[in-house]
Amino acid sequence: MVIDIDKLREDMLNNCYGAFFVCDFGGALAESVDVENATPEELIEMAQRQGIDLRRYEV
């Protein structure tokens, strides 16, 4: 399976920012730094831990 890493990263960042601004969840802002700096492999692992369906990002 080939994953569109840029789209996955963008969506994960949007989720982090949404959690921070809507719910005032400070941990989400810290997590956004991890998402920005993650290698493609790390990003996929993070997405799997969060239960994100990676098939949505298949190219």
Phi and psi in radians as a Rosetta constraint file:
Dihedral C 1 N 2 CA 2 C 2 CIRCULARHARMONIC -1.821 0.35
Dihedral N 2 CA 2 C 2 N 3 CIRCULARHARMONIC 2.234 0.35
Dihedral C 2 N 3 CA 3 C 3 CIRCULARHARMONIC -1.870 0.35
Dihedral N 3 CA 3 C 3 N 4 CIRCULARHARMONIC 2.406 0.35
Dihedral C 3 N 4 CA 4 C 4 CIRCULARHARMONIC -1.369 0.35
Dihedral N 4 CA 4 C 4 N 5 CIRCULARHARMONIC 1.591 0.35
Dihedral C 4 N 5 CA 5 C 5 CIRCULARHARMONIC -1.098 0.35
Dihedral N 5 CA 5 C 5 N 6 CIRCULARHARMONIC -0.674 0.35
Dihedral C 5 N 6 CA 6 C 6 CIRCULARHARMONIC -1.094 0.35
Dihedral N 6 CA 6 C 6 N 7 CIRCULARHARMONIC -0.759 0.35
Dihedral C 6 N 7 CA 7 C 7 CIRCULARHARMONIC -1.180 0.35
Dihedral N 7 CA 7 C 7 N 8 CIRCULARHARMONIC -0.734 0.35
Dihedral C 7 N 8 CA 8 C 8 CIRCULARHARMONIC -1.055 0.35
Dihedral N 8 CA 8 C 8 N 9 CIRCULARHARMONIC -0.816 0.35
Dihedral C 8 N 9 CA 9 C 9 CIRCULARHARMONIC -1.073 0.35
Dihedral N 9 CA 9 C 9 N 10 CIRCULARHARMONIC -0.774 0.35
Dihedral C 9 N 10 CA 10 C 10 CIRCULARHARMONIC -1.041 0.35
Dihedral N 10 CA 10 C 10 N 11 CIRCULARHARMONIC -0.809 0.35
Dihedral C 10 N 11 CA 11 C 11 CIRCULARHARMONIC -1.155 0.35
Dihedral N 11 CA 11 C 11 N 12 CIRCULARHARMONIC -0.695 0.35
Dihedral C 11 N 12 CA 12 C 12 CIRCULARHARMONIC -1.165 0.35
Dihedral N 12 CA 12 C 12 N 13 CIRCULARHARMONIC -0.665 0.35
Dihedral C 12 N 13 CA 13 C 13 CIRCULARHARMONIC -1.132 0.35
Dihedral N 13 CA 13 C 13 N 14 CIRCULARHARMONIC -0.740 0.35
Dihedral C 13 N 14 CA 14 C 14 CIRCULARHARMONIC -1.057 0.35
Dihedral N 14 CA 14 C 14 N 15 CIRCULARHARMONIC -0.675 0.35
Dihedral C 14 N 15 CA 15 C 15 CIRCULARHARMONIC -1.114 0.35
Dihedral N 15 CA 15 C 15 N 16 CIRCULARHARMONIC -0.723 0.35
Dihedral C 15 N 16 CA 16 C 16 CIRCULARHARMONIC -1.115 0.35
Dihedral N 16 CA 16 C 16 N 17 CIRCULARHARMONIC -0.833 0.35
Dihedral C 16 N 17 CA 17 C 17 CIRCULARHARMONIC -1.119 0.35
Dihedral N 17 CA 17 C 17 N 18 CIRCULARHARMONIC -0.682 0.35
Dihedral C 17 N 18 CA 18 C 18 CIRCULARHARMONIC -1.092 0.35
Dihedral N 18 CA 18 C 18 N 19 CIRCULARHARMONIC -0.759 0.35
Dihedral C 18 N 19 CA 19 C 19 CIRCULARHARMONIC -1.123 0.35
Dihedral N 19 CA 19 C 19 N 20 CIRCULARHARMONIC -0.627 0.35
Dihedral C 19 N 20 CA 20 C 20 CIRCULARHARMONIC -1.236 0.35
Dihedral N 20 CA 20 C 20 N 21 CIRCULARHARMONIC -0.868 0.35
Dihedral C 20 N 21 CA 21 C 21 CIRCULARHARMONIC -1.347 0.35
Dihedral N 21 CA 21 C 21 N 22 CIRCULARHARMONIC -0.633 0.35
Dihedral C 21 N 22 CA 22 C 22 CIRCULARHARMONIC -1.456 0.35
Dihedral N 22 CA 22 C 22 N 23 CIRCULARHARMONIC -0.773 0.35
Dihedral C 22 N 23 CA 23 C 23 CIRCULARHARMONIC -1.778 0.35
Dihedral N 23 CA 23 C 23 N 24 CIRCULARHARMONIC -0.047 0.35
Dihedral C 23 N 24 CA 24 C 24 CIRCULARHARMONIC 0.955 0.35
Dihedral N 24 CA 24 C 24 N 25 CIRCULARHARMONIC 0.743 0.35
Dihedral C 24 N 25 CA 25 C 25 CIRCULARHARMONIC -1.658 0.35
Dihedral N 25 CA 25 C 25 N 26 CIRCULARHARMONIC 1.728 0.35
Dihedral C 25 N 26 CA 26 C 26 CIRCULARHARMONIC -1.057 0.35
Dihedral N 26 CA 26 C 26 N 27 CIRCULARHARMONIC -0.531 0.35
Dihedral C 26 N 27 CA 27 C 27 CIRCULARHARMONIC -1.085 0.35
Dihedral N 27 CA 27 C 27 N 28 CIRCULARHARMONIC -0.496 0.35
Dihedral C 27 N 28 CA 28 C 28 CIRCULARHARMONIC -1.167 0.35
Dihedral N 28 CA 28 C 28 N 29 CIRCULARHARMONIC -0.619 0.35
Dihedral C 28 N 29 CA 29 C 29 CIRCULARHARMONIC -1.177 0.35
Dihedral N 29 CA 29 C 29 N 30 CIRCULARHARMONIC -0.709 0.35
Dihedral C 29 N 30 CA 30 C 30 CIRCULARHARMONIC -1.144 0.35
Dihedral N 30 CA 30 C 30 N 31 CIRCULARHARMONIC -0.681 0.35
Dihedral C 30 N 31 CA 31 C 31 CIRCULARHARMONIC -1.143 0.35
Dihedral N 31 CA 31 C 31 N 32 CIRCULARHARMONIC -0.547 0.35
Dihedral C 31 N 32 CA 32 C 32 CIRCULARHARMONIC -1.079 0.35
Dihedral N 32 CA 32 C 32 N 33 CIRCULARHARMONIC -0.573 0.35
Dihedral C 32 N 33 CA 33 C 33 CIRCULARHARMONIC -1.141 0.35
Dihedral N 33 CA 33 C 33 N 34 CIRCULARHARMONIC -0.710 0.35
Dihedral C 33 N 34 CA 34 C 34 CIRCULARHARMONIC -1.101 0.35
Dihedral N 34 CA 34 C 34 N 35 CIRCULARHARMONIC -0.719 0.35
Dihedral C 34 N 35 CA 35 C 35 CIRCULARHARMONIC -1.130 0.35
Dihedral N 35 CA 35 C 35 N 36 CIRCULARHARMONIC -0.748 0.35
Dihedral C 35 N 36 CA 36 C 36 CIRCULARHARMONIC -1.101 0.35
Dihedral N 36 CA 36 C 36 N 37 CIRCULARHARMONIC -0.641 0.35
Dihedral C 36 N 37 CA 37 C 37 CIRCULARHARMONIC -1.664 0.35
Dihedral N 37 CA 37 C 37 N 38 CIRCULARHARMONIC -0.087 0.35
Dihedral C 37 N 38 CA 38 C 38 CIRCULARHARMONIC -1.227 0.35
Dihedral N 38 CA 38 C 38 N 39 CIRCULARHARMONIC 2.492 0.35
Dihedral C 38 N 39 CA 39 C 39 CIRCULARHARMONIC -1.231 0.35
Dihedral N 39 CA 39 C 39 N 40 CIRCULARHARMONIC 2.864 0.35
Dihedral C 39 N 40 CA 40 C 40 CIRCULARHARMONIC -0.952 0.35
Dihedral N 40 CA 40 C 40 N 41 CIRCULARHARMONIC -0.702 0.35
Dihedral C 40 N 41 CA 41 C 41 CIRCULARHARMONIC -1.139 0.35
Dihedral N 41 CA 41 C 41 N 42 CIRCULARHARMONIC -0.758 0.35
Dihedral C 41 N 42 CA 42 C 42 CIRCULARHARMONIC -1.129 0.35
Dihedral N 42 CA 42 C 42 N 43 CIRCULARHARMONIC -0.689 0.35
Dihedral C 42 N 43 CA 43 C 43 CIRCULARHARMONIC -1.103 0.35
Dihedral N 43 CA 43 C 43 N 44 CIRCULARHARMONIC -0.731 0.35
Dihedral C 43 N 44 CA 44 C 44 CIRCULARHARMONIC -1.117 0.35
Dihedral N 44 CA 44 C 44 N 45 CIRCULARHARMONIC -0.734 0.35
Dihedral C 44 N 45 CA 45 C 45 CIRCULARHARMONIC -1.090 0.35
Dihedral N 45 CA 45 C 45 N 46 CIRCULARHARMONIC -0.738 0.35
Dihedral C 45 N 46 CA 46 C 46 CIRCULARHARMONIC -1.079 0.35
Dihedral N 46 CA 46 C 46 N 47 CIRCULARHARMONIC -0.763 0.35
Dihedral C 46 N 47 CA 47 C 47 CIRCULARHARMONIC -1.102 0.35
Dihedral N 47 CA 47 C 47 N 48 CIRCULARHARMONIC -0.719 0.35
Dihedral C 47 N 48 CA 48 C 48 CIRCULARHARMONIC -1.128 0.35
Dihedral N 48 CA 48 C 48 N 49 CIRCULARHARMONIC -0.708 0.35
Dihedral C 48 N 49 CA 49 C 49 CIRCULARHARMONIC -1.108 0.35
Dihedral N 49 CA 49 C 49 N 50 CIRCULARHARMONIC -0.550 0.35
Dihedral C 49 N 50 CA 50 C 50 CIRCULARHARMONIC -1.477 0.35
Dihedral N 50 CA 50 C 50 N 51 CIRCULARHARMONIC -0.066 0.35
Dihedral C 50 N 51 CA 51 C 51 CIRCULARHARMONIC 1.387 0.35
Dihedral N 51 CA 51 C 51 N 52 CIRCULARHARMONIC 0.364 0.35
Dihedral C 51 N 52 CA 52 C 52 CIRCULARHARMONIC -1.309 0.35
Dihedral N 52 CA 52 C 52 N 53 CIRCULARHARMONIC 2.330 0.35
Dihedral C 52 N 53 CA 53 C 53 CIRCULARHARMONIC -1.367 0.35
Dihedral N 53 CA 53 C 53 N 54 CIRCULARHARMONIC 1.814 0.35
Dihedral C 53 N 54 CA 54 C 54 CIRCULARHARMONIC -1.200 0.35
Dihedral N 54 CA 54 C 54 N 55 CIRCULARHARMONIC -0.288 0.35
Dihedral C 54 N 55 CA 55 C 55 CIRCULARHARMONIC -1.099 0.35
Dihedral N 55 CA 55 C 55 N 56 CIRCULARHARMONIC -0.430 0.35
Dihedral C 55 N 56 CA 56 C 56 CIRCULARHARMONIC -1.169 0.35
Dihedral N 56 CA 56 C 56 N 57 CIRCULARHARMONIC -0.331 0.35
Dihedral C 56 N 57 CA 57 C 57 CIRCULARHARMONIC -1.922 0.35
Dihedral N 57 CA 57 C 57 N 58 CIRCULARHARMONIC 0.188 0.35
Dihedral C 57 N 58 CA 58 C 58 CIRCULARHARMONIC -1.252 0.35
Dihedral N 58 CA 58 C 58 N 59 CIRCULARHARMONIC 2.371 0.35
